[in-house]
Each structure stands twice: as C-alpha cells, then as structure tokens.
C-alpha cells in the first residue's frame, strides 16, 4: 500500500469518525509516552501499538458480529 493510500485512508477515517475519536480519553501519560517513543525513534514499540490496536478492533468487530449487533456504541466520553 502506498503512502498516499494510507494518508487518504487516515484522512477519510479522521473525517468520518471525528466525534467518536474526540470522545476517547486515553490514560493519563499516553501522549507523553508516545512523544518519548517518537523522539527515541522507537519504531518497534509504535508499530506494536498500532498492531495491537488493529487486533483489538478486529476482536471487537468479530464480537459485535457474533452478537448480531448492528448498532454503533453510544457517543460520549470513552475511556481506554
């Protein structure tokens, strides 16, 4: 997949899910930790975090499908 395709996908998802993403409150210190990993050039940890998030999303989607859930989660402050 090209860089342009990834950027396009992320832009679309950012626009489509902006309100839901804004409602998520990551645990305190998460953004500082990310900055530290970026500054340290720790691509391995960042890649692991992305893969873990992807995997968790797959599990959530699979579980919703098994329950026959066609509804989206209620909006509001969500905590990780």
C-alpha positions in Angstrom: 0.0 0.0 0.0 1.4 3.4 -0.9 2.0 6.3 1.4 -0.7 8.3 -0.4 -3.2 5.5 0.0 -2.5 5.3 3.8 -2.7 9.1 4.1 -6.0 9.1 2.2 -7.5 6.3 4.3 -6.5 8.1 7.6 -7.9 11.4 6.3 -11.2 9.7 5.5 -11.4 7.9 8.8 -10.5 11.1 10.7 -13.3 12.9 9.0 -15.8 10.1 9.3 -15.1 9.3 13.0 -14.0 12.7 14.3 -16.6 13.0 17.1 -16.0 9.4 18.3 -12.3 9.8 18.3 -12.5 13.2 20.2 -14.7 11.4 22.8 -11.9 8.9 23.7 -9.8 9.8 26.7 -6.6 8.0 26.7 -5.0 7.2 30.0 -3.0 10.0 31.6 0.6 10.0 30.3 -0.2 8.3 27.0 0.6 11.3 24.8 3.8 11.9 26.7 4.8 8.3 26.3 4.1 8.4 22.5 6.3 11.6 22.2 9.1 9.8 24.1 8.9 6.8 21.8 8.9 9.1 18.7 11.8 11.1 20.0 13.7 7.9 20.7 13.0 6.6 17.2 11.4 3.5 18.8 9.5 2.3 15.6 9.2 -1.2 17.1 7.1 -0.1 20.0 5.0 2.3 17.9 4.4 -0.5 15.3 3.4 -2.9 18.1 0.9 -0.3 19.5 -0.7 0.1 16.0 -0.9 -3.7 15.5 -2.4 -4.2 19.0 -5.0 -1.5 18.3 -5.8 -3.1 15.0 -6.1 -6.6 16.6 -8.3 -5.2 19.3 -10.5 -3.6 16.7 -10.8 -6.9 14.8 -11.8 -8.7 18.0 -14.4 -6.0 18.8 -15.9 -6.2 15.3 -15.9 -10.0 15.4 -17.7 -10.0 18.8 -20.3 -7.5 17.6 -20.9 -9.6 14.5 -21.4 -12.7 16.7 -23.9 -10.9 18.8 -25.7 -9.6 15.7 -25.0 -6.1 16.8 -25.7 -3.6 14.0 -25.7 -0.6 16.3 -22.8 1.7 17.0 -21.6 2.4 20.5 -23.3 5.3 22.3 -21.3 8.5 21.9 -19.9 10.3 24.9 -16.6 10.2 26.9 -15.0 6.9 26.3 -12.0 5.7 28.4 -9.3 3.4 27.1 
